[in-house]
Amino acid sequence: MTTTTNNTQKTTNKAASTARAPQGTFLWFELRTPNLEKASRFYGEVLGWKTQSVDMGGQVVTLFANAEKVVANVEARQGPSAFVSYVAVDDVDAAARRVAAAGGKVHGAPVDLPTVGRMVEVEDPEGAVFFLFRGVNDEAGQPRGPGGFLWNELWAHDTRKALAFLTSVLGYGIKEMPMGDITYHVLEKGTQSLAGVMPSMDKSIPSAWLPYVHVVDVDAARARALQLGAQPLGEVMEVPGVGRMALMVDPLGARFAVMTPAR
């Protein structure tokens, strides 16, 4: 009886360790930047990220890691710096077809990266770019605690169009949260809140996703970022029951936020 119980427990533990995150979970982030060295110094000083280089099939990939786990990769690319999100899907090819059917664009064919997973870059009808992704191994997502991404938010020119697209492609439920003059929309799967959608604060740029990084002290992280050349997007905000946060643009143009969640 003891042997059977132990074997059952091992099987259960193995299944739990490889449990996949629900479709619609943002698992990974990529920083595209024209100056990898400058970006690495900036995020190392502001967020404490360490830089790692990994050979993946003959291609050297630069990674950002917090104290426990890698959280993002960095791609050297000309043009303004920007974060691009990777969202979990059950079937990359089927999700790509839904993107096209819903009025979005699919950038090329899905590709398989050995030991990583299958993915394809897409964009919504307003130009917000992200990846559809199904990983090879555990998809538990970002590490919890300081240095990991803890939220993702779409700034949309037309929130109704954005929500129709996202529900069609990823099957989200929507919860509305009045916030002053706007309505914030929380994207849900079951009881899990996975991301948000709000009216864009800058109509001069295409719709885009803005990632939030967990920090211990928002004000200190913001001060370090501004000292290193970042630009603020408004003042530090405190949202009851949610947390304290600050939105910024890094010195190379990437928009991001830092946040200390409410206890």
N, C-alpha and C positions, 0 to 999 in steps of 0.2 A: 504493500500500500504506500509506503514511504517513497519507494522508487518511482511509482506511477505519479505520485503527487509532485515529486521533484521534476520529472520530465515534463509534466503538464505546465509547471511553473516556468521552466526554461522556455518552452514554446510560447507561453503567454508573454514573457519578458521580451523574447525576440520579436514577436509581432508588434508589441508596443513600441520597441525601439525603432522599428521601420515604418511606423504609422505615417501615412501621408497627410499633409495639411489639406484642408478642404479647398476645392477649386475656388479661386478668387483670393487666396492668401498671397500677399506680396512677400516673396521669399528672399529676393536677392536684388542688389542694386549695382549699377555700373556708372562710374564717373567718366564722362568723355571730356577731355581737356587738351588744349594745345600745348600745355607746359606741365608735363608729368612731375618734374622735379619741384616746381613751385607749388603745385597742388599738394604733393606729398608733405612738404614742409608745413603748409597752411593747416591741413587737417591733422597732422601730427601735433602741432602746437595747440589747436583749438579743441580737438576731440580725443587726443591721446592715441590716435591710430598709429600702428606700426606698419611699415611697408615690407612686403615679402615678394620675392620673385620666384615663380614656379615655371618649370619647363613642361608644357603640355603639347606633346606630339611635335616637338621641334620649334614650337612657338613659345617665347618667354612671355608670361602673363604677370602683370603687377597686381598685387592684392593689398587691400587694407584689412587690418585685423585689430580687434580690441584685445583686452587682456586674455580672452578665452578662445576666440574663434574668428575666422575670417568673416567679414561682413559685406565686402564689395570688391569689385575689380576695377582697374583703371585702364582706360584705353586712350592712347595719344591720338588726337584727331584735331585737325584744323577747324577753326570756327569757335563760337562761344562755348564755354564750358557748360555742361548740363548733366544732371543725374537722369538715368534711364532705369525704369523698374522692370522686374521680372515677376510675373504672376503665375501661380500654379494653375494648371488645367489638367483634366483627366485624359484628354486626347488633343495633342497639339494640332494635328491636321484637321480634325473636326472643328476645333475652336477657330482655326484660321478661316475655314469656310463660313463660319458664323460672322466673323469680322467683315468679310467681303459682302455677305448678304445684308448686313446691317449698315452698309454705306462706308465702312472703313477701308483701309488699304493694307495689303499684305506685301511686305518687302522681301520678295524672293521666296524660295521654297524652304520648308523646314529643314534644319540640319541637325545631325547627331554629333555631339562632342563626347568622345570616349571617356568613360568614368564620370561624366557630368550629367548629360541628359540631352533631350531633344528640345529644340527651340526655334522660334521664328519671330522676327521683329514686325510689329504692326503699328498702325496708328488709327485713332478714331476719326470721325468725320470732320473734327475741328483741328486736327493736326497733333494731338497729344500722342506721343510715341511711347510704346512699352513692348515687352517681350511676352509671348506665351511660352510657358516652360513646363516640362515634366522631367523631373530629376531621376537619375538612375537609382539613387539610394534614399536615405532618410530625407524627408522634406519638412522637418519640424519647424524650419524657418529661422529667423534671426535669434541670436543669443539674447536672453533677457538681461536687463541691467545696463549700466552705463557703457556707452560705446556702440550699442546695437541700435538698429532702426526699430522704432516702435509704432510708427504710423505712416500712412501715405495719403496724400490729399490731392484731388484733381481740381485745379483752377480752370473752370469752364466758362466760355463766353455765353453758351446757351445750356444751362443746367438741365433743362427738360430733354434736350437732344442727347446730352451726355448720359443721362440716367437711362434713357431708352436703349442706347447702344450698350451700356455696361450690363444691364439686366438681360438683354438679348444674348450677349456673348458669354457672360460669366454666371448668369442666373442669380444675381444678388436679390435679396430683399432690401427694402428701403425704409429707413426711419427718419422722419423729419424732426429737426431741432431748431425752433426759432431762436435767432441770435441777433437781437437788435433789429436792424433794418433788413436783414437777410434771413433766409432759411438754409440751415446747414443740413445736408443729407448724409446719413451714415449708411454705408454699404454693409449688409449683414448676411451671414449664412447661419441659419438656426439662431442660436443665442449669441453667436460670436460677432463682434463688430470688427470689420476687417480694413476699412478705409473710409474716406469721406469725399464729398463733392461739394464745392461752394462756388459762387460767382467769382470770376477772375478779378483780382485786385489790380490787374494791369492789362487793359484792353489792347495795348500796343504790341503785345506778343501773342503767339498762338497759345491755345489751351495747353497746359502742361501739368505733369504730376510733380508735387513738392513733397520730398521725404522729410520725416522728423527723426532726429537722433536723440536717444536718451542721454542726458547729462545729469551730474549731481547738482550743479549750480548754474542755472540759466544765465544769471547776470554776469558771472565770472567768465563763462564761455563766450558770451556776446562781447564782453569787453576785450577779450583776447582776439576775437575775430576782427573787431573794428580796428584795433591797434595794428593788425596785420594787413589792413586794406579792404576788408569787407564793407559792404554798404548795408545799413539797416532797412528792413521793410516794415516801417511803423515802429511802435514802441513795444516794450515787453508787455505781454498780456497774461492775465490770470483768469482762467475759466473755472468757476466753482465745480468741483467734482471731477474735473478733467486734469488740470495741472497748470503749470507756469511755462510759458513758451516765448520764443523770440524768433522772428523770421529774418533771413538775411540773404544777400547775394555775395558769393565769394569773390576774391579779386579778379578771377578769370571769367565770371559771369554765371556760375551755377547757383541756382536758388535752392536753399535748404532751410531747415528749422532745427532748433534745439529745444528740448522739452524735459521738464522734470514732472513726471505724472503725479497726480494727487495721491496721497496715502490712502 
